[in-house]
Amino acid sequence: MELQGKVAVITGGSGGIGQAMAKAFLAQGARAVVLADLSEDAVKAAAAALGCEGHACNVTDEAQVHALVEKVLADHGQIDLFCSNAGASARADGPLLEASNEIWQGQWELHVMAHLYAARAVLPGMIERGEGYLLNTASAAGLLAALGSGPYTVSKAAAVKLAEFIAMTHGDDGIKVSVLCPQGVNTAMAPRSLGDGQTDGIIEADELAAVVIDTLREERFYVLPHPEVGEYVRRKGEDVDRWLGGMRRLRRKTLDAQNAQDR
């Protein structure tokens, strides 16, 4: 996909990744870029700074997602690219047993159901036109793991699988799908350090947006701003038991380091 003349919607649009993608899409000649986010004040300010549109939308509320899509269709006639990008970290809530049901459900609603609601809202118009593109933001944690948060890792893995399912079931309808799987990005959600072996460096959001543009142009499924992730996924696929053993060793090493700091 080339962005020239296209209409794009970006949820999570007032954050670093959303803003960076909007800026890049506009630079590529997009006809309209519409930002959406939970805070009306924040999204309006972000949109004003970029010279595009901004609307409040809670992406975990299906009715609000449908209303957003209907508004954009009424204003612009079509949606060529829908970037379901909203997300939040639950890292501080522990790996598994420590996280509450509320945390698990919240991560599921935000990282899985929000993508589903977006697809339900936007696919009918795209299928009718015979073309359209969905870009769903997941995480490298969805392909591999984030040791500090079970809810985040599991919900992001489900986001990847949902994107795969959409690509399989609607590819013949002219629908393209990509899934964005970064490691650390310099935004409010970025890890504060490079610990746990879980990132190969924290990149800037503008760097990520440039990779998104290239991937959309080539219509590849994985968007990997950290290219090392592709190699890790390959190794995991070759021998998952070996990979799990390595992750257990990494976890023990991390816990030992934390215990040493506490002493």
N, C-alpha and C positions, 0 to 999 in steps of 0.2 A: 504493500500500500504506500502510495505517495500522499502526503498530507495536503498538497496544494488543492485548495478549493473544497476541502472536506469540513464536516461538522463533527466536533469531538466533545464528549462529555467526560469530565474527570471528577470522581468522588474522592473525598479526602483532599479536596482541592486547595485548602488553605494551608496545608502542610508543605514541608520541603520538597518531597518527591512530586506531589501534585502540582505545585507551583512551577517546578523545574520542567516538568513535562508540558505544561501549558505554555510556558515561554518558548520551549523548543518547537511545539506545534505551530505557534503563531509565526515563528521565524521561518518555518517551512511553508508558510502561505496558507494555513488553514483559514477557511472562510469564517468559521465561528468556533470559539472554544468556550464551553460553559463549565464553570466550577461549581461543585456542590460540597457542602460540609455541614456538620452538626450546628456550629455556631454561625448565626446569620451575620453578626458583626465581623467575625474573622473572615468569612468567605467573601463578603462584600468588599472588605479592605484589600484582600488578596487580588480580587478581580479588578478593582480600581487601579491597583498598582501595575497590572499587566495590560489594562485596556480591554478586558473581556467581560463576560457576564458571571454573576455569582448568585446562587440560590441556596437557601437553607434546606437541608434534607437529612433526616435520620435514616441511614441506609438499612437499619435493622427493622424498619417499619415498611412493609411491602406497599402499603397504600401511598406512602410518601414517595417511594421510588417510582411507582407508576405515575404519580402526579408530576414528578420531575420530567420523566420521559415525555408525557403528553404535552407539557409546557414547551419543551424544546422542539418537539415535532410541530406544534402550532406556530412557533416563532420562525423555525428554519426549514420546515418541510421534511427533514430527514435527519437521521443520526448515522454517520458513517463509522464512527469509532466510539465505543463506550469503554472507558477505563474505570473498572471497579477497583478502586485503589485504597479505600478507607481501611484502617487497621489500628491496632493498639497492642502494646506489649503487656504480658502478664508475668514477666520474668521474676519479679519479686515474690511471687506467690508459691514458689517451690516447684519441685520436679513432678510430683504426682499426688501423694497422699495428703500433702499440706494444703493443696489448693481446694477451695470450697466448690460446691456444686454451682454456686452463683458465678464464680470465676470461669469454670468450665463452660457453662451455658452462655455467658457473655462472649467468650472467645468464639464459640461455635456460631452464634448469631452474627457476629461481626465479620468473621473470616470465611464463613461458608454460606450461610443463608443470605447474606447481603449480595454475594455473587449470583446466587440463584434468583433472587428477586430482580436483580438487574437484567439477567438473561431473559426471564419471563416477560419483562416489560418491553425490552428492546428487540427481541428476536422476531416477533410477528412482522414488524415493519421491514426489517432487514430481509427476511425470507421472501416477503412479497416483492421486494425490489430485486432479489436474487444476489444480494451482496451486503456485506457488513463485516465489521471486525470487533471482537471483544478482546480487551487486554485486562487480565485479572492479576492483581498484585498478590503474590503469595510470599515466599521467602526461601532462601537456601535451607532454612530449618525444615521446610516442608519436603525437601528432597533428601535431606540428611538428618540433622537433629540440632536442637538447642537444649543442652543439658539442664539449663536452669529453669525450664518451664515446660511441663507436660502439656498444659492447655494450649500454649502457643504452638508448639511443635505439631501436636496432633491435628489442630484445626487448620494449620497451614498445609499439612499433608493432604487433608481432605480438600482444600482449595485447589491443589494441583490436580487431584483426581477428578474433581468436578470440571475443571477446564479440559482435561483429557476427554471426558464423557461428552461435553458439548462439541468438541472438535470432531469426535467420531460420529456423532448422531446428526450433526448439521453441516458437516463439511460439504456434502453433496448439494446442500441448499445454497451454496455460495458464501458460507460463513467461515471466516478465518478466526483463529483463536491463538493467542499467545499468553504465556504465564510468566510474570516477572518474579524472579527468584534471587534477589540480592543478598549479600551478607551485610556488613556494616555500612550504613550511609550516614553522612554528617547531617542528621536531622534531630528532632527532639527524641526520636526513638532509638538513636544510635547507642551502642554499648559504650560505657564510659571508659573502657580499657579494651585491650586486645587479648584478654585472658581467655582461658578455657579452650584455646585452639579453635575457636569457632568462627574466626574471621581472618581473611588474608589481607586486611587493611580496610580502613574506613575511607570510602571515596566521597567525593562531593556529589550533591544531587544533580548538578549540571552534567557531570560525567555519566551518571546513570541515564539521564535523558538522552544523551547522544547515542548510547547503546540501544535504547528503546527505538529511536528513529531508524537506526540501521537494521534492527530486527524486524520492525514493521515493514520496511522496504523489501526485505528478503522473505518475509512471511514465514519465519521460523517459529516453532512452538516455544522453546525455552528462551527467555531473555535473561542472560547471565552477565550482569555487570562485573562480576568477579569470575573470570573465565576458568579459574582453578576448580570451581564447583563442578563443571562438566566432567573433569577427570575423577573427582571424588565419587560422583554418581556412577561412573563406569566401573571403578574399583568395587564399589558396594555391590553392583549388579553381578560382578564376576564371582564374588565370594562373600555373601552377606554374613556368614558366621565369623569370618575373619574380621569383617568391618565391625560387627557388634563387639567382638573381643577388644578391638582397638578403642572403641568408644568407652567400654568399661574401664580400660586402663587410663584413658584420658580423665574419666570421672574420678577415679581414685587419686590421680595426680592432683587434680583440682582440689579435692577435699583435703588432701595432705597439706597443700599450700595454704588453704584457708585455716586449717587447724594450727599450722605453724605461726600464722599471723596472730591468732587469738591467744597464743601462749605468751 
